[in-house]
């Protein structure tokens, strides 16, 4: 049964008080369910401290900013930090955020840490898609599932696009035609996002041009125009990433439902239908296509082509394997 964060914390405290404190936990739940918050509160409880993420015994690992992957070097550095003596004599924590993003080498390195955990250390793997982890990693952790305190509100772009996803998956599930329809709809959504950002910045530049035209030598406005061009691209990339994240969470929810980790009554009908058409391994394969899309776009691969390929993998025919 999934917990709220405070319920899960009470469960962990009872385990500590009863002397039944395992070394490793797999904390699962949708984005926004409080996985990271639970790890922080658990550390604060064990070490009786309010300063957590700045604490020398709290070691955090997250996906690399560009590749969105966790590399073996990060895991090895974490293991080295955990094997050092506690700075303040308390519990040492290794927290891996988005643990499903571990590369194969990183997963194997982490498995060794799980098999031989450093003394007085706690390992917390946080993920929305636990099934994407090696089974050997999952089996060595106590799983704690979290549920959302409230249903999160999507941003308008994400909400609009997921409505299209639901319709296409209902009418043309697992087809090339449906996948290409979604790829075009996704690109149309991105064009609308870029147009809105550019319009906002053009309006701002126009106002500043009118205001400063008689007060500067023109170089300031040129620099401001260059700054807004860079800001436009930055905002667009962030919005694109958020939209892909919304879609990834859609797949993650389908995976949780199909694997039995989420109650049927809490899953949306369109997600239940999509989940029932695919096995858990198939859903994970489709999910990984979107992970790959994020990675490819971070490497500046041609956007339209990357989207089309990823959407065929995510929404096209099932794999023959």
N, C-alpha and C positions, 0 to 999 in steps of 0.2 A: 504493500500500500504506500503510495507517495505521501511524503510529509510536507508540511510547511517548514520554513527554515527554523523557526523557534521550536517546533515539535521535534525536528531532527536533532537540534542542539541538545534538547533534554534527553533524548535517547543516548547520545554520545556521552553526556555527563554521567548518566546512570551507569554506562559501561565502564567509565573511568573509576567511578566510586566503587564499583563492584570488582575492580581489578581485572576487567576483561577488555583491555584496550588493544585491539589489533594494530599492526603496523601500517596497514594500507587500506584505503577506501576509494571506491569508485562512486563519485557523486554525480548523479545524472539528473537531467531535467531540461525543459525547453529554455531558450534564452530568456532571461528575465525572471527565472524561478528562484534565483538566489544562490547558485552554486558557489560562486566566489565569496559571497557574504557568509555562507556557512563555514567555509574554510577559515576565514578571518576570525569569526566568533569562536570557533573551536580552538584555534591557537590562543586567542585572548583568554579563554576559560582555563586552558591547561597551564598557561604561564602567568596568569593573573596580571595582564598588562593591557593598556589601552592602545599603545602604539604597536601596530601589527606590521603593516607592509614596510615600515622603516626599521623594524626590529632585525638585528643581525642574525637571528636564528630562523627567520621566515624567508624562505627561498622560493621565488616565483619564476616559473618558466612559461613563456607565451610564444605563439607562432611568430616567426620572423616577419617583419613588416611588409616586405615585398613578396616573398614567396608564399607567405601564410602557411609555412610548414615549420615543424619543430625538428631541428637537426640533431644528429648524434652528438655533436660538440656541446650543445646545450645540456643534454642529459648527462654527459660525462662531467661537465662542470658542476651540475647539481649534485651528483654523487660525491664528488670531491668535497663540496661544501658540507654535505651532510656527515661525512666521515670525520670532519674536524670537530674538535671539542666545542661544546656549546659555550657561547660567549658569556652567558649568565647562568649556566647550570640548569637550564630548563629543557623543555622539549624542542627539538628541531623539526621544522616542517619543510617538506618539499611539495609545492603545489604546482601541478601541471595544468594550465588552462587550455581548453580545446585539445584535450589529449588525443582525440581522433586524428589530429593533424600531424602526429608523429610519423616521420619517415620510417621505413622498415628497419634501418640500422638503429635509429633512435629507440624504436620499440624493443628490439632485441637487447640493447644496452639497458633499457629500463627494466626489462625482465630480470636481468642479473641483479639489479638493485632490489627488486621485490623478493628474490630468492634469498638474498643475504642483506637484509636491511641493517643500516648502521644502528648502533645502540641509541636508545631513547630518541627515536626519530619516528615521524608520522609522514606517510606519503598520501597525498590526495590528488586523484585524477579527476578533472572536471570535464564533462562532455555532454553534449545533447544527443550524441549518437554512439552509445557504448558498444553497439554491435560492430562498429568499424574497428574496434581494438582487437588485437590478437586474443584468441580464446584463452591462451595461457596467461595473459595479463589479467583478463577479466576474472579468471578462476582464483587468482591469488589476492583478490580484493573483496572487502565487504561492500556490497552495493547499497547505496542510500539514494532513493529516488525522491526528487522534489517535485511539487506541483506548483502551479502559478497561484499567487495570492489573489490576483484578479486577471481577467482576460486582457492582454495588452492591446492597445489601440495601434493599428498600423498607420504609417504615414499614407497620405492619399495616393501616391504613386504605387506603393506596394499593394494597397487595398484594391486599386483599379486593375492592376496586372493579375493578381491572384484570382480575381473574378473571371478574367479571360481564361486563365489556366483551368479553373474548375469547369467552365463551359466546354472547352476543347477536349479535356480529358473525359468528359461525359459523352460527347458526341463522336469524337474520333480518337479513342484511346490507343496508345501504343502504335501509332502509324507515322510514316514519313510525312504525310500531308499535314497531320496535326502538329508534328514537331516543327515543321517549317512555318506553319501559321503562327505558332507561339514565338518562334524566333523573330518573325517580322513584327509581331505585336510588341515584343520586348524592345526591338530597335526603335519602333515608333515612340514607345514610352521614353526611351533615352533621348530621342530627338526633342521631345516636348520638354524634358528636364533641362537639356542644354539651352533650348530657346528661351525658357523662363529665366535662367541664370543670366544669359547674355542680355536679355531685355532689361533686367534689373540693373546690371552694371552699365549698360548704355545710358539708361536714365540718370544714373548717378554721375557718370562722366559728363553728360550734357549739363546737369545742374552745376557741377564744379567748373566746367568751361565757362559758363555764363558768369559765375561768381568771380573767378580768378583771371579772366582774360585780360582785364585792364591792370591787374596788380602784379603779374609775374612776367618773366621774359619768355615764357612758353615752355621752357625745359621742364618745369615742375609738372605741367599737364602731360607732357610726353612720358615722363616717368610714371605718372599716375595711370596713364593708358596702358603702359606695359605691365604695371602691377595688377590691374584689373584683368588683363588677359591671362596672366598666370593664375590669379585667383579663380577665374572662370573654370580653367582646366582642373584645378584642385577640387573645387566644389563639385564639378561634374563627376570626377573619379570617385569621390566619396559617396555621392548619390547613387552611382552605378553599383558600387560595392554593397551599399545598403539594400538595393533592390535584389541583388543576387542573394544576399543573406536572407531576405524574406522568403525567397524561393527555396533556399536550402532548409530553412526551418519547416516549410511545407512538407518537404521530403522527410525530414527528421520526425515530424509528427506522424506521418504515414508509417514510418519504420517502427516507431514506438507502439502504434496501434497493432500492426501486423505481428509484432513480437510478443504482444500481450502485456507490454509495460504501461499501456495507457488504457483506461476504461473506455469501452465503446461509447458510452453515453456522453463523454466529454470531447469526442472527436467529431469534427464537422462531417456531414454526410458525404460531401465530395471527396474528402480525404479518405474516409472509410472505403468508398467505392474504389478509389485509385489503389489503396493498400491491398484490397482483396484481389485485385487483378495481378498483383506481383508478389513474389516471395520476398523474404527478408534479404537474401543475397542479391536478388535483382534490384530491390530498392536501394541497397547500398551501392551497387554498381552505378545506378542512375545518379545517386547523390554525389558520388565521386566525380562524375562528369562536371558538376557545378563547382566542386573544389578545384578541378583542373582549369575550369574557365577563369576563376579568380586568379589562379597562378599565371595562366597564359596572358591575361590582360595586364598583369603587373610587369610582364616582360615586353610590353608594347607590341605584341603580335597583332596583326591586322584585326581590328575589332569585329567587323561584320562576319568575317570568315570564322573567327574563334567562337562567336555566338552561335552561328549556324551549326558547326560541328558539335558543340557541346549540347545544344538542344536536341539534335538528332539522337545523341547518346542518352540523354536524360528522358526524352519523351517518345522516342521512336520505338521500333520493334524490339521485343525482348532479345536478350543475348542467347545465342545458340549453345553457349558453353554450359 
